[in-house]
Amino acid sequence: MSELVGQTLSRTLKMRLAFICLGIQAIFLYSSELFNTVFSSKLDMLGLGFLERLPYVFKPVVIGLFAFAYILQMFIMFQTLAPLFRYLDKGQDYERARRATIKMPWRIMMVQ
């Protein structure tokens, strides 16, 4: 029974990590894209209003790079935290799980 609880806990943790990272990255990326679009001198010369500028916020290249960086970060994060997830699933190897969580901030800084 405890193995089932551990698997549910690790699955829930993985999903929460994925959604939180997606949300934080999307907020920062698209707020900066919105700022760049609103104050773009190129779009000023075209005489575009605020609503006419909004489609320029969602550029396909930016979305593609965002998706690539997000997938890379999730891969690195889940690989780094694999001992923690194994500990939550099986309850073994506490020291490796603890070391994995200590490494995580450094890995995130390397990706960013």
Disulfide bonds with the S-S distance in Angstrom:
none
